[in-house]
Amino acid sequence: MTSSEDLPFSLEVVAVPADDLRVDRGEIARDYDRAASDFHRLLDSAGVADLHRRSAGTRWTNQELLFHMRFGYMIVLRLLVLVRVISRLPAPVGRGFARLLNATPLFDVVNYLGSAGGGRVFDRNRLGRKFDRVVAALQRRLDREAEPNFGRGMPYPTRWDPFFTEYMTVEDIYRYPGRPFDFHRNQLTLG
């Protein structure tokens, strides 16, 4: 048996303070607030012609793309439920589920048509109110989230969204919607 003195390196155990392991909920909440404020600025500054103009790099109009940006926050509520269920199952089930979702081309059609339809149904006032409601719901959930839950995770279908990674934790899901929001914000052509 080798003693620790015989090793060419030291085996020092370093205790990490509990506060360093905690998720910065305030940072996540501030990002939600930033997006909500930006969303309202975009809506308030857009004229009717701006909202009906085609966005850059998508087949959506600006209003449809704004709906899609709100949808990115709304989907987080569903993803949180999904990760809670899948993370409790054996790992092969999660990997198989992600592979199945990656192989489903129907997602692209539903994603496009859902935002196209939502953008036609929700006018600027409803879009703004719905965005505020979903952000408030996310913030309430974030405040109530038990600290150990942030480490739970599952495999994700990376073909669905360039901002999904092969494995995402609850913390990753809470942090997720700001990235596609900022990406799509740059595709708006609001004048």
N, CA, C and O of each residue as an XYZ file, in Angstrom:
764
protein
N       0.851     -1.170      0.000
C       0.000      0.000      0.000
C       0.900      1.239      0.000
O       1.880      1.294      0.743
N       0.578      2.205     -0.811
C       1.355      3.432     -0.904
C       0.784      4.447      0.064
O      -0.433      4.593      0.180
N       1.662      5.143      0.755
C       1.184      6.199      1.650
C       1.117      7.499      0.857
O       1.706      7.615     -0.217
N       0.394      8.469      1.396
C       0.253      9.737      0.695
C       1.579     10.466      0.580
O       1.732     11.314     -0.300
N       2.559     10.158      1.454
C       3.874     10.803      1.359
C       4.650     10.320      0.144
O       5.556     11.016     -0.316
N       4.314      9.123     -0.399
C       5.026      8.560     -1.544
C       4.512      9.096     -2.885
O       5.135      8.857     -3.920
N       3.412      9.799     -2.881
C       2.833     10.304     -4.128
C       3.554     11.571     -4.586
O       4.018     12.349     -3.754
N       3.654     11.790     -5.923
C       4.332     12.978     -6.443
C       3.452     14.241     -6.371
O       3.851     15.300     -6.853
N       2.297     14.132     -5.790
C       1.396     15.280     -5.637
C       0.728     15.155     -4.286
O       0.753     14.089     -3.670
N       0.135     16.234     -3.825
C      -0.521     16.177     -2.521
C      -2.012     15.926     -2.694
O      -2.614     16.363     -3.676
N      -2.582     15.246     -1.770
C      -4.014     14.971     -1.757
C      -4.653     15.869     -0.706
O      -4.988     15.428      0.393
N      -4.808     17.096     -1.056
C      -5.377     18.049     -0.119
C      -6.864     18.205     -0.401
O      -7.267     18.497     -1.527
N      -7.663     18.009      0.617
C      -9.104     18.182      0.486
C      -9.412     19.642      0.777
O      -9.058     20.172      1.830
N     -10.073     20.274     -0.169
C     -10.420     21.676     -0.003
C     -11.927     21.768      0.187
O     -12.697     21.302     -0.654
N     -12.334     22.355      1.269
C     -13.763     22.539      1.521
C     -14.250     23.767      0.759
O     -13.655     24.842      0.832
N     -15.337     23.584      0.031
C     -15.935     24.694     -0.698
C     -17.054     25.241      0.171
O     -17.946     24.498      0.581
N     -17.012     26.546      0.456
C     -18.072     27.117      1.282
C     -19.446     26.876      0.654
O     -19.600     26.950     -0.565
N     -20.436     26.591      1.490
C     -21.788     26.304      1.009
C     -22.325     27.441      0.138
O     -23.043     27.187     -0.829
N     -21.991     28.677      0.464
C     -22.472     29.814     -0.326
C     -21.957     29.773     -1.759
O     -22.622     30.268     -2.669
N     -20.760     29.179     -1.972
C     -20.198     29.089     -3.318
C     -20.934     28.053     -4.171
O     -20.850     28.084     -5.399
N     -21.650     27.142     -3.522
C     -22.376     26.114     -4.251
C     -23.783     26.562     -4.628
O     -24.452     25.913     -5.433
N     -24.218     27.641     -4.062
C     -25.582     28.113     -4.304
C     -25.691     28.787     -5.672
O     -24.767     29.450     -6.145
N     -26.841     28.591     -6.278
C     -27.141     29.228     -7.553
C     -27.469     30.687     -7.284
O     -28.173     31.009     -6.327
N     -26.959     31.561     -8.129
C     -27.232     32.991     -7.981
C     -28.604     33.297     -8.579
O     -28.719     33.675     -9.745
N     -29.634     33.125     -7.763
C     -31.004     33.351     -8.209
C     -31.217     34.813     -8.613
O     -31.971     35.106     -9.540
N     -30.552     35.711     -7.914
C     -30.684     37.131     -8.237
C     -30.197     37.433     -9.639
O     -30.806     38.234    -10.348
N     -29.113     36.805    -10.047
C     -28.581     37.011    -11.402
C     -29.589     36.530    -12.450
O     -29.811     37.197    -13.460
N     -30.192     35.372    -12.198
C     -31.184     34.842    -13.134
C     -32.397     35.764    -13.184
O     -32.891     36.084    -14.265
N     -32.875     36.189    -12.025
C     -34.045     37.080    -11.960
C     -33.762     38.412    -12.651
O     -34.635     38.956    -13.328
N     -32.559     38.937    -12.487
C     -32.208     40.199    -13.152
C     -32.208     40.028    -14.672
O     -32.585     40.947    -15.398
N     -31.789     38.863    -15.154
C     -31.813     38.629    -16.590
C     -33.250     38.552    -17.089
O     -33.549     39.042    -18.178
N     -34.146     37.947    -16.313
C     -35.566     37.935    -16.679
C     -36.107     39.363    -16.740
O     -36.814     39.726    -17.680
N     -35.771     40.163    -15.736
C     -36.236     41.559    -15.703
C     -35.691     42.355    -16.890
O     -36.404     43.162    -17.486
N     -34.435     42.123    -17.222
C     -33.815     42.806    -18.366
C     -34.565     42.470    -19.643
O     -34.865     43.356    -20.443
N     -34.870     41.189    -19.836
C     -35.569     40.770    -21.049
C     -36.981     41.357    -21.087
O     -37.440     41.796    -22.142
N     -37.668     41.366    -19.947
C     -39.026     41.912    -19.902
C     -39.019     43.397    -20.244
O     -39.867     43.874    -20.998
N     -38.066     44.115    -19.688
C     -37.952     45.546    -19.967
C     -37.663     45.776    -21.449
O     -38.265     46.646    -22.077
N     -36.749     44.998    -21.995
C     -36.385     45.106    -23.404
C     -37.584     44.746    -24.293
O     -37.826     45.399    -25.308
N     -38.319     43.718    -23.911
C     -39.485     43.283    -24.677
C     -40.512     44.413    -24.756
O     -41.061     44.683    -25.824
N     -40.767     45.066    -23.632
C     -41.733     46.166    -23.623
C     -41.229     47.364    -24.438
O     -42.015     48.031    -25.111
N     -39.933     47.633    -24.379
C     -39.362     48.719    -25.191
C     -39.572     48.423    -26.671
O     -39.936     49.308    -27.446
N     -39.339     47.168    -27.056
C     -39.529     46.774    -28.453
C     -40.989     46.946    -28.876
O     -41.277     47.504    -29.934
N     -41.900     46.463    -28.039
C     -43.328     46.578    -28.355
C     -43.766     48.035    -28.432
O     -44.493     48.421    -29.347
N     -43.326     48.844    -27.471
C     -43.749     50.251    -27.408
C     -43.215     51.068    -28.573
O     -43.854     52.029    -29.001
N     -42.064     50.700    -29.082
C     -41.456     51.499    -30.152
C     -41.879     51.048    -31.548
O     -41.586     51.726    -32.533
N     -42.566     49.908    -31.638
C     -42.926     49.364    -32.947
C     -44.264     49.889    -33.424
O     -45.250     49.879    -32.687
N     -44.285     50.340    -34.646
C     -45.546     50.717    -35.276
C     -46.196     49.493    -35.902
O     -45.588     48.423    -35.953
N     -47.419     49.640    -36.375
C     -48.145     48.524    -36.987
C     -47.361     47.971    -38.181
O     -47.236     46.756    -38.335
N     -46.841     48.855    -39.016
C     -46.072     48.408    -40.187
C     -44.811     47.658    -39.753
O     -44.425     46.680    -40.392
N     -44.168     48.106    -38.672
C     -42.978     47.412    -38.153
C     -43.320     45.984    -37.754
O     -42.586     45.049    -38.072
N     -44.437     45.824    -37.056
C     -44.827     44.501    -36.556
C     -45.146     43.543    -37.693
O     -44.938     42.337    -37.556
N     -45.649     44.057    -38.817
C     -46.025     43.192    -39.935
C     -44.887     42.973    -40.931
O     -45.016     42.181    -41.865
N     -43.773     43.677    -40.727
C     -42.613     43.524    -41.608
C     -41.946     42.172    -41.330
O     -41.953     41.682    -40.201
N     -41.376     41.588    -42.368
C     -40.644     40.320    -42.235
C     -39.388     40.551    -41.400
O     -38.716     41.571    -41.552
N     -39.076     39.605    -40.522
C     -37.852     39.681    -39.723
C     -36.671     39.226    -40.579
O     -36.852     38.722    -41.688
N     -35.478     39.407    -40.057
C     -34.259     39.042    -40.804
C     -33.842     37.620    -40.455
O     -33.621     37.299    -39.288
N     -33.738     36.775    -41.464
C     -33.241     35.426    -41.246
C     -34.288     34.424    -40.789
O     -33.938     33.295    -40.445
N     -35.570     34.804    -40.774
C     -36.638     33.860    -40.438
C     -37.769     34.057    -41.440
O     -37.752     34.994    -42.239
N     -38.748     33.167    -41.386
C     -39.938     33.322    -42.226
C     -41.046     34.034    -41.465
O     -42.147     34.208    -41.989
N     -40.764     34.448    -40.230
C     -41.765     35.112    -39.403
C     -41.756     36.618    -39.629
O     -40.752     37.197    -40.043
N     -42.906     37.241    -39.345
C     -42.947     38.693    -39.254
C     -42.358     39.069    -37.895
O     -42.122     38.201    -37.055
N     -42.125     40.350    -37.686
C     -41.612     40.797    -36.391
C     -42.565     40.426    -35.253
O     -42.119     40.019    -34.180
N     -43.872     40.565    -35.483
C     -44.835     40.231    -34.425
C     -44.791     38.731    -34.113
O     -44.866     38.339    -32.949
N     -44.671     37.907    -35.132
C     -44.577     36.463    -34.918
C     -43.283     36.113    -34.195
O     -43.264     35.239    -33.329
N     -42.212     36.794    -34.553
C     -40.935     36.547    -33.876
C     -40.991     37.004    -32.421
O     -40.416     36.351    -31.550
N     -41.670     38.104    -32.149
C     -41.840     38.545    -30.763
C     -42.615     37.496    -29.965
O     -42.290     37.230    -28.807
N     -43.630     36.905    -30.578
C     -44.356     35.821    -29.914
C     -43.397     34.661    -29.625
O     -43.404     34.099    -28.529
N     -42.586     34.314    -30.602
C     -41.617     33.223    -30.436
C     -40.638     33.536    -29.296
O     -40.262     32.638    -28.542
N     -40.234     34.777    -29.170
C     -39.321     35.174    -28.081
C     -40.008     34.997    -26.727
O     -39.371     34.575    -25.762
N     -41.287     35.314    -26.651
C     -42.041     35.096    -25.411
C     -42.192     33.601    -25.159
O     -42.108     33.145    -24.018
N     -42.414     32.848    -26.221
C     -42.582     31.405    -26.100
C     -41.345     30.749    -25.470
O     -41.462     29.766    -24.739
N     -40.166     31.298    -25.758
C     -38.937     30.766    -25.162
C     -38.973     30.797    -23.642
O     -38.404     29.919    -22.994
N     -39.626     31.784    -23.070
C     -39.764     31.856    -21.611
C     -40.871     30.917    -21.132
O     -40.752     30.275    -20.089
N     -41.936     30.853    -21.906
C     -43.057     29.997    -21.534
C     -42.644     28.519    -21.515
O     -43.072     27.766    -20.640
N     -41.827     28.113    -22.462
C     -41.431     26.707    -22.560
C     -40.594     26.272    -21.352
O     -40.575     25.091    -21.004
N     -39.909     27.215    -20.718
C     -39.094     26.875    -19.542
C     -39.957     26.242    -18.457
O     -39.515     25.313    -17.781
N     -41.177     26.731    -18.284
C     -42.066     26.147    -17.272
C     -42.327     24.675    -17.571
O     -42.392     23.864    -16.647
N     -42.477     24.316    -18.833
C     -42.699     22.911    -19.223
C     -41.416     22.096    -19.120
O     -41.440     20.935    -18.712
N     -40.299     22.710    -19.492
C     -39.024     21.999    -19.415
C     -38.667     21.656    -17.972
O     -38.071     20.610    -17.716
N     -39.021     22.518    -17.035
C     -38.744     22.250    -15.621
C     -39.511     21.023    -15.135
O     -38.983     20.230    -14.355
N     -40.745     20.864    -15.587
C     -41.526     19.674    -15.233
C     -40.885     18.443    -15.857
O     -40.731     17.413    -15.201
N     -40.516     18.557    -17.121
C     -39.911     17.438    -17.841
C     -38.621     16.972    -17.177
O     -38.421     15.770    -16.999
N     -37.751     17.895    -16.811
C     -36.476     17.504    -16.210
C     -36.696     16.855    -14.839
O     -35.939     15.964    -14.454
N     -37.710     17.287    -14.108
C     -38.003     16.670    -12.805
C     -38.418     15.215    -12.967
O     -38.055     14.369    -12.150
N     -39.182     14.919    -14.022
C     -39.636     13.553    -14.262
C     -38.506     12.696    -14.819
O     -38.190     11.645    -14.261
N     -37.899     13.138    -15.913
C     -36.875     12.344    -16.606
C     -35.650     12.115    -15.726
O     -35.044     11.045    -15.785
N     -35.277     13.098    -14.913
C     -34.067     12.949    -14.091
C     -34.228     11.872    -13.014
O     -33.235     11.422    -12.444
N     -35.442     11.464    -12.735
C     -35.689     10.416    -11.736
C     -35.705      9.017    -12.352
O     -35.738      8.020    -11.630
N     -35.681      8.942    -13.662
C     -35.712      7.665    -14.365
C     -34.295      7.182    -14.645
O     -33.347      7.964    -14.563
N     -34.141      5.907    -14.974
C     -32.796      5.415    -15.326
C     -32.210      6.204    -16.500
O     -32.936      6.611    -17.407
N     -30.903      6.413    -16.475
C     -30.218      7.228    -17.492
C     -30.530      6.807    -18.932
O     -30.708      7.683    -19.778
N     -30.605      5.502    -19.254
C     -30.916      5.132    -20.641
C     -32.280      5.644    -21.114
O     -32.460      5.897    -22.305
N     -33.228      5.797    -20.210
C     -34.538      6.327    -20.590
C     -34.396      7.776    -21.060
O     -34.962      8.151    -22.087
N     -33.647      8.590    -20.318
C     -33.429      9.983    -20.696
C     -32.707     10.109    -22.021
O     -33.075     10.933    -22.858
N     -31.666      9.286    -22.218
C     -30.922      9.335    -23.478
C     -31.814      8.917    -24.646
O     -31.770      9.527    -25.714
N     -32.623      7.876    -24.442
C     -33.542      7.409    -25.486
C     -34.591      8.455    -25.813
O     -34.936      8.655    -26.977
N     -35.097      9.123    -24.785
C     -36.092     10.171    -24.984
C     -35.500     11.312    -25.810
O     -36.148     11.810    -26.731
N     -34.275     11.729    -25.489
C     -33.615     12.807    -26.244
C     -33.380     12.379    -27.689
O     -33.571     13.178    -28.605
N     -32.965     11.120    -27.908
C     -32.761     10.628    -29.277
C     -34.074     10.627    -30.060
O     -34.106     11.000    -31.232
N     -35.158     10.204    -29.401
C     -36.463     10.189    -30.046
C     -36.883     11.607    -30.445
O     -37.360     11.826    -31.559
N     -36.706     12.560    -29.538
C     -37.068     13.944    -29.848
C     -36.195     14.517    -30.964
O     -36.683     15.269    -31.808
N     -34.921     14.169    -30.971
C     -34.028     14.630    -32.040
C     -34.463     14.090    -33.399
O     -34.268     14.744    -34.424
N     -35.053     12.898    -33.404
C     -35.447     12.252    -34.658
C     -36.830     12.695    -35.128
O     -37.275     12.275    -36.197
N     -37.513     13.528    -34.357
C     -38.877     13.931    -34.686
C     -38.875     15.212    -35.517
O     -38.675     16.297    -34.972
N     -39.096     15.102    -36.826
C     -39.110     16.309    -37.664
C     -40.352     17.160    -37.439
O     -40.376     18.328    -37.826
N     -41.373     16.601    -36.825
C     -42.603     17.330    -36.574
C     -42.365     18.577    -35.724
O     -43.120     19.544    -35.818
N     -41.318     18.558    -34.894
C     -41.036     19.708    -34.033
C     -40.860     20.982    -34.843
O     -41.377     22.031    -34.459
N     -40.141     20.911    -35.956
C     -39.881     22.106    -36.764
C     -41.179     22.712    -37.275
O     -41.335     23.933    -37.281
N     -42.105     21.870    -37.702
C     -43.388     22.343    -38.216
C     -44.198     22.996    -37.093
O     -44.736     24.090    -37.261
N     -44.276     22.312    -35.947
C     -45.036     22.835    -34.814
C     -44.418     24.143    -34.317
O     -45.143     25.085    -33.997
N     -43.096     24.209    -34.250
C     -42.391     25.406    -33.797
C     -42.715     26.589    -34.708
O     -43.017     27.684    -34.232
N     -42.650     26.361    -36.016
C     -42.924     27.450    -36.953
C     -44.392     27.874    -36.895
O     -44.701     29.054    -36.726
N     -45.290     26.901    -37.038
C     -46.718     27.230    -37.100
C     -47.237     27.794    -35.773
O     -48.102     28.670    -35.766
N     -46.712     27.298    -34.657
C     -47.132     27.819    -33.361
C     -46.825     29.291    -33.209
O     -47.669     30.058    -32.744
N     -45.636     29.693    -33.592
C     -45.267     31.104    -33.487
C     -45.968     31.954    -34.545
O     -46.330     33.102    -34.288
N     -46.157     31.383    -35.738
C     -46.881     32.124    -36.778
C     -48.319     32.372    -36.330
O     -48.836     33.479    -36.478
N     -48.960     31.350    -35.786
C     -50.334     31.508    -35.306
C     -50.416     32.399    -34.081
O     -51.284     33.269    -33.998
N     -49.511     32.186    -33.124
C     -49.509     32.997    -31.910
C     -49.269     34.460    -32.198
O     -49.853     35.330    -31.552
N     -48.415     34.736    -33.160
C     -48.128     36.115    -33.533
C     -49.314     36.809    -34.172
O     -49.414     38.036    -34.147
N     -50.211     36.025    -34.744
C     -51.414     36.612    -35.347
C     -52.523     36.799    -34.314
O     -53.335     37.718    -34.428
N     -52.555     35.936    -33.319
C     -53.615     35.979    -32.304
C     -53.325     37.010    -31.215
O     -54.233     37.683    -30.727
N     -52.059     37.125    -30.844
C     -51.679     38.018    -29.741
C     -51.231     39.370    -30.287
O     -50.212     39.460    -30.971
N     -51.986     40.413    -29.986
C     -51.561     41.755    -30.375
C     -50.496     42.240    -29.388
O     -50.156     41.532    -28.441
N     -49.982     43.426    -29.610
C     -48.877     43.922    -28.778
C     -49.248     43.984    -27.303
O     -48.417     43.670    -26.451
N     -50.490     44.387    -26.976
C     -50.890     44.487    -25.566
C     -50.939     43.118    -24.899
O     -50.445     42.940    -23.786
N     -51.536     42.155    -25.590
C     -51.597     40.802    -25.023
C     -50.211     40.188    -24.940
O     -49.900     39.494    -23.972
N     -49.374     40.433    -25.938
C     -48.003     39.905    -25.906
C     -47.256     40.420    -24.680
O     -46.588     39.655    -23.983
N     -47.373     41.715    -24.424
C     -46.690     42.310    -23.270
C     -47.197     41.760    -21.957
O     -46.405     41.442    -21.069
N     -48.515     41.640    -21.820
C     -49.097     41.105    -20.575
C     -48.700     39.646    -20.374
O     -48.361     39.239    -19.263
N     -48.743     38.861    -21.447
C     -48.375     37.444    -21.356
C     -46.896     37.285    -21.000
O     -46.530     36.400    -20.226
N     -46.053     38.143    -21.567
C     -44.624     38.077    -21.243
C     -44.432     38.356    -19.750
O     -43.683     37.649    -19.075
N     -45.102     39.378    -19.243
C     -44.989     39.715    -17.820
C     -45.462     38.568    -16.941
O     -44.844     38.270    -15.919
N     -46.559     37.921    -17.336
C     -47.086     36.806    -16.531
C     -46.125     35.629    -16.491
O     -45.906     35.033    -15.436
N     -45.553     35.297    -17.643
C     -44.663     34.142    -17.668
C     -43.373     34.439    -16.898
O     -42.851     33.555    -16.217
N     -42.856     35.651    -16.991
C     -41.649     36.016    -16.233
C     -41.954     36.002    -14.734
O     -41.134     35.538    -13.943
N     -43.118     36.502    -14.340
C     -43.495     36.476    -12.918
C     -43.612     35.042    -12.423
O     -43.178     34.733    -11.313
N     -44.195     34.163    -13.232
C     -44.319     32.748    -12.846
C     -42.938     32.098    -12.704
O     -42.698     31.338    -11.766
N     -42.039     32.401    -13.636
C     -40.675     31.852    -13.547
C     -39.962     32.359    -12.296
O     -39.274     31.595    -11.619
N     -40.124     33.631    -11.993
C     -39.453     34.179    -10.820
C     -40.009     33.586     -9.525
O     -39.253     33.331     -8.588
N     -41.319     33.364     -9.467
C     -41.900     32.718     -8.282
C     -41.346     31.312     -8.122
O     -40.986     30.892     -7.022
N     -41.284     30.603     -9.219
C     -40.767     29.229     -9.177
C     -39.292     29.216     -8.793
O     -38.858     28.385     -7.995
N     -38.533     30.131     -9.360
C     -37.111     30.241     -9.040
C     -36.911     30.510     -7.551
O     -36.026     29.920     -6.930
N     -37.719     31.389     -6.975
C     -37.620     31.699     -5.545
C     -37.914     30.484     -4.674
O     -37.313     30.321     -3.612
N     -38.834     29.633     -5.118
C     -39.244     28.470     -4.318
C     -38.390     27.234     -4.567
O     -38.487     26.261     -3.819
N     -37.562     27.253     -5.594
C     -36.800     26.059     -5.979
C     -35.861     25.634     -4.850
O     -35.097     26.447     -4.331
N     -35.924     24.369     -4.479
C     -35.005     23.838     -3.470
C     -33.601     23.773     -4.072
O     -33.422     23.342     -5.211
N     -32.626     24.200     -3.307
C     -31.243     24.290     -3.809
C     -30.743     22.975     -4.434
O     -30.114     23.023     -5.491
N     -30.996     21.809     -3.827
C     -30.486     20.567     -4.444
C     -31.078     20.276     -5.823
O     -30.465     19.563     -6.617
N     -32.252     20.814     -6.115
C     -32.888     20.557     -7.416
C     -32.120     21.167     -8.579
O     -32.218     20.679     -9.705
N     -31.358     22.226     -8.326
C     -30.651     22.898     -9.423
C     -29.660     21.975    -10.119
O     -29.318     22.201    -11.280
N     -29.196     20.942     -9.431
C     -28.238     20.011    -10.020
C     -28.878     18.870    -10.791
O     -28.182     18.154    -11.511
N     -30.178     18.681    -10.661
C     -30.863     17.626    -11.417
C     -30.775     17.950    -12.903
O     -30.771     19.122    -13.280
N     -30.705     16.930    -13.746
C     -30.614     17.203    -15.174
C     -31.034     16.024    -16.014
O     -31.389     14.960    -15.507
N     -30.985     16.239    -17.305
C     -31.362     15.197    -18.264
C     -30.764     15.518    -19.636
O     -30.396     16.662    -19.903
N     -30.669     14.512    -20.499
C     -30.235     14.761    -21.879
C     -31.301     15.561    -22.632
O     -32.494     15.413    -22.370
N     -30.866     16.403    -23.564
C     -31.782     17.232    -24.346
C     -31.578     17.020    -25.834
O     -30.489     16.645    -26.268
N     -32.629     17.261    -26.624
C     -32.532     17.135    -28.082
C     -31.838     18.363    -28.682
O     -32.463     19.408    -28.866
N     -30.585     18.233    -28.976
C     -29.795     19.380    -29.443
C     -30.201     19.850    -30.839
O     -29.898     20.985    -31.208
N     -30.867     19.022    -31.614
C     -31.306     19.438    -32.952
C     -32.432     20.464    -32.866
O     -32.640     21.231    -33.807
N     -33.145     20.487    -31.770
C     -34.291     21.379    -31.635
C     -33.903     22.834    -31.492
O     -34.593     23.722    -31.993
N     -32.828     23.072    -30.826
C     -32.493     24.450    -30.475
C     -30.983     24.559    -30.335
O     -30.378     23.748    -29.633
N     -30.354     25.535    -30.981
C     -28.899     25.655    -30.870
C     -28.438     26.026    -29.461
O     -27.246     25.956    -29.162
N     -29.368     26.418    -28.601
C     -28.997     26.794    -27.234
C     -29.208     25.660    -26.244
O     -28.927     25.815    -25.056
N     -29.702     24.515    -26.722
C     -29.764     23.324    -25.885
C     -28.407     22.641    -25.947
O     -27.746     22.648    -26.985
N     -27.999     22.055    -24.838
C     -26.787     21.246    -24.821
C     -27.204     19.791    -24.616
O     -28.361     19.513    -24.301
N     -26.273     18.873    -24.791
C     -26.612     17.453    -24.703
C     -27.142     17.061    -23.328
O     -27.893     16.092    -23.207
N     -26.766     17.792    -22.307
C     -27.248     17.524    -20.956
C     -27.482     18.868    -20.283
O     -26.602     19.729    -20.277
N     -28.663     19.045    -19.721
C     -28.984     20.324    -19.082
C     -29.563     20.079    -17.701
O     -30.381     19.182    -17.497
N     -29.116     20.901    -16.754
C     -29.617     20.829    -15.392
C     -30.779     21.801    -15.219
O     -31.079     22.599    -16.107
N     -31.421     21.719    -14.068
C     -32.487     22.669    -13.748
C     -31.931     24.099    -13.791
O     -32.595     25.008    -14.289
N     -30.730     24.292    -13.277
C     -30.116     25.626    -13.349
C     -29.948     26.067    -14.796
O     -30.243     27.214    -15.131
N     -29.478     25.169    -15.658
C     -29.316     25.496    -17.076
C     -30.651     25.913    -17.703
O     -30.703     26.838    -18.514
N     -31.716     25.229    -17.323
C     -33.039     25.532    -17.873
C     -33.489     26.922    -17.430
O     -34.019     27.690    -18.233
N     -33.279     27.246    -16.151
C     -33.646     28.593    -15.685
C     -32.847     29.661    -16.431
O     -33.370     30.743    -16.699
N     -31.604     29.376    -16.766
C     -30.752     30.359    -17.447
C     -30.963     30.379    -18.967
O     -30.522     31.311    -19.641
N     -31.616     29.384    -19.491
C     -31.757     29.196    -20.927
C     -32.414     30.344    -21.704
O     -31.843     30.769    -22.708
N     -33.587     30.876    -21.298
C     -34.356     31.701    -22.243
C     -33.718     33.015    -22.664
O     -34.081     33.548    -23.713
N     -32.802     33.551    -21.907
C     -32.166     34.812    -22.286
C     -31.307     34.696    -23.532
O     -31.200     35.651    -24.302
N     -30.693     33.535    -23.742
C     -29.829     33.359    -24.917
C     -30.618     33.384    -26.227
O     -30.266     34.153    -27.121
N     -31.686     32.565    -26.378
C     -32.449     32.691    -27.622
C     -33.157     34.035    -27.753
O     -33.341     34.532    -28.864
N     -33.557     34.629    -26.622
C     -34.184     35.956    -26.670
C     -33.231     36.950    -27.324
O     -33.619     37.668    -28.245
N     -31.985     36.994    -26.852
C     -31.009     37.938    -27.400
C     -30.688     37.639    -28.863
O     -30.529     38.554    -29.670
N     -30.593     36.354    -29.197
C     -30.323     35.955    -30.585
C     -31.447     36.449    -31.499
O     -31.186     37.063    -32.534
N     -32.696     36.177    -31.112
C     -33.830     36.565    -31.951
C     -34.051     38.077    -31.950
O     -34.564     38.631    -32.923
N     -33.677     38.725    -30.892
C     -33.811     40.187    -30.846
C     -33.031     40.813    -32.002
O     -33.460     41.805    -32.590
N     -31.887     40.220    -32.316
C     -31.067     40.734    -33.418
C     -31.664     40.446    -34.790
O     -31.203     40.991    -35.793
N     -32.685     39.595    -34.842
C     -33.340     39.292    -36.117
C     -34.555     40.205    -36.367
O     -35.118     40.203    -37.462
N     -34.945     40.966    -35.372
C     -36.078     41.885    -35.542
C     -35.683     43.029    -36.467
O     -34.542     43.492    -36.461
N     -36.640     43.466    -37.252
C     -36.416     44.593    -38.185
C     -37.425     45.687    -37.877
O     -38.249     46.048    -38.718
N     -37.347     46.203    -36.673
C     -38.353     47.157    -36.194
C     -38.023     48.609    -36.514
O     -38.621     49.510    -35.926
N     -37.115     48.856    -37.402
C     -36.875     50.228    -37.831
C     -36.029     51.047    -36.968
O     -35.785     52.215    -37.271
